[in-house]
Structures are given as structure tokens and as C-alpha cells.
């Protein structure tokens, strides 16, 4: 029984951390992750800055569980947005996350990456959460993530 009480405390605290300051983040306990879907069209640098303004970063899809999570989000397109930017950048032919770690698992839609000049990762709405290579200077929606840190 003690274990269940501890879990509820952790879950409640995680939800609190995600929602503090009315930042728009939502907690998902299955992953666990704090995330925010931002449909505002932004270039990669502006999307990064927007996430940082709310103590986050672009969502890092670094586990199969997190990939399944984004596939289950059923992202919606708008007249302006058909893709959502996530963390991942290609430099000198190598894909890395913004924290410098190499991307070791890729979840590309079949036929992707297809654009040799594209250096970022996006989730195309029509691809149901699978990856698409996108240009850094083209405006897309974005998905931000806030790390859950216990002191």
C-alpha cells in the first residue's frame, strides 16, 4: 500500500510541474512526459526559443514509447500547419538532439528522409506521427517538452 501512495505523490507532483505558471503543458503519465502542442507557425530557431520561454525544449523522441506516444496524439492539421517540429538536427550528415546526443533510433515514414537539404525533424500530420525531414527555415507547428525533475 505504501508504494501506491508514493506513486500518487509522484504523479501529482509531475502534473503540478507540468502545469505550473499556466504554461500550457500537459502531463502524460504513460510516457511520462510534459508536452505542449503549439500550432503557431515557426522556423526552427523560433520554435526553440518559444519552447525555452516556457522552460522547455523541442520534444525529443528518444524511445520507442515516446514515438508511440506521438503516433497516438492524432495530430491535427490546419490551413497553415501540416507538420509539427520536434527535436533533431542534421549536421555534417549526422543526426543529433539539441543536447548533443546522437539519435540512435529513427522513426521515419517510408521513403523519408527524402530532402537532402532538410536538416530538421518534423511529424507530418498525414504520416500519423512518423518522421519527415524538414527545412529549418520553413514555418511549422511544434511540440515542446518540459523535463520532469525531482529535487
C-alpha positions in Angstrom: 0.0 0.0 0.0 2.9 2.4 0.8 4.1 2.0 -2.8 0.8 3.2 -4.2 0.7 6.3 -2.0 4.2 7.2 -3.2 3.2 6.7 -6.8 0.2 9.0 -6.3 2.5 11.7 -4.8 4.9 11.4 -7.7 2.1 11.5 -10.2 0.5 14.5 -8.6 3.8 16.4 -8.3 4.6 15.6 -12.0 1.2 17.0 -13.0 1.9 20.1 -10.9 5.3 20.6 -12.5 3.8 20.4 -16.0 1.0 22.9 -15.4 2.8 25.5 -13.2 2.6 29.1 -14.3 -0.2 28.3 -16.8 2.4 27.3 -19.3 0.0 25.1 -21.4 1.9 21.9 -20.7 0.0 18.7 -20.2 1.3 15.7 -18.3 1.0 12.2 -19.8 1.8 9.5 -17.1 2.2 6.7 -19.6 5.4 8.0 -21.1 5.9 10.1 -18.6 6.3 13.5 -20.3 5.2 17.1 -20.0 4.3 18.3 -23.5 2.6 21.2 -25.3 1.4 21.2 -28.9 1.9 24.6 -30.5 0.2 25.1 -33.8 1.8 28.5 -34.3 3.9 28.5 -37.5 7.6 29.0 -36.6 11.0 28.4 -38.0 13.3 26.0 -36.1 15.1 28.8 -34.3 11.9 30.5 -33.3 10.3 27.2 -32.2 13.3 26.5 -30.0 13.0 30.0 -28.4 9.3 29.6 -27.9 9.8 26.3 -26.0 12.6 27.8 -24.0 10.4 30.7 -23.0 8.3 28.2 -21.1 11.2 26.3 -19.6 11.2 23.5 -22.2 12.7 22.3 -25.4 11.5 20.7 -28.6 10.2 17.2 -27.9 13.0 14.6 -28.0 11.7 11.3 -29.4 14.4 9.1 -27.9 12.5 6.0 -27.0 10.0 3.7 -28.8 7.5 4.5 -26.1 7.7 8.2 -26.9 7.4 7.5 -30.6 4.2 5.5 -29.9 3.0 8.4 -27.7 3.3 10.9 -30.6 1.6 8.5 -33.0 -1.3 8.3 -30.6 -1.6 12.1 -30.4 -3.5 12.1 -33.7 -2.1 15.5 -34.6 -4.5 17.8 -36.4 -3.5 19.9 -39.4 -4.7 23.4 -40.1 -4.7 25.6 -43.2 -1.2 26.7 -42.2 0.2 23.6 -40.4 0.7 20.2 -41.9 3.8 19.3 -39.9 5.0 19.7 -36.3 8.6 20.3 -35.5 10.4 18.1 -32.9 14.0 18.0 -31.7 16.6 16.7 -34.1 19.1 18.3 -36.3 21.5 17.0 -39.0 25.0 18.5 -39.1 27.6 17.1 -41.4 25.3 14.1 -42.2 24.9 13.2 -38.5 21.5 13.4 -36.7 21.7 14.7 -33.1 19.4 16.0 -30.5 19.9 19.6 -29.2 21.5 18.2 -26.1 24.3 16.8 -28.3 23.3 13.2 -28.0 23.3 11.1 -31.2 19.9 10.0 -32.4 20.2 6.2 -32.4 16.6 5.2 -33.2 14.8 6.7 -36.2 11.1 6.5 -36.9 11.0 7.8 -40.5 7.9 7.4 -42.6 8.7 5.0 -45.5 10.7 6.9 -48.2 11.9 9.5 -45.7 14.3 11.3 -45.3 13.8 12.4 -48.9 15.1 16.0 -48.9 18.9 16.3 -49.0 18.7 19.9 -47.9 16.4 19.4 -44.9 18.2 19.3 -41.6 15.4 19.1 -39.1 12.8 16.5 -38.0 9.0 17.1 -38.2 6.0 15.0 -37.8 3.8 15.3 -40.9 0.1 15.1 -39.9 -0.6 12.8 -42.9 2.2 10.4 -41.7 0.4 9.8 -38.4 3.3 10.7 -36.2 6.1 9.2 -38.3 9.1 11.4 -39.1 9.7 13.6 -42.1 12.8 15.7 -42.8 12.0 19.4 -42.9 13.9 22.6 -43.6 15.0 24.7 -40.6 13.8 28.0 -42.1 10.3 26.8 -43.1 7.5 27.5 -40.6 5.7 24.6 -39.0 3.9 23.9 -35.7 6.0 22.5 -32.9 5.8 20.2 -29.9 7.6 21.3 -26.8 8.6 19.2 -23.8 9.4 20.1 -20.3 11.7 17.8 -18.3 10.3 16.5 -15.1 12.9 17.0 -12.4 12.5 15.9 -8.8 14.7 17.7 -6.3 
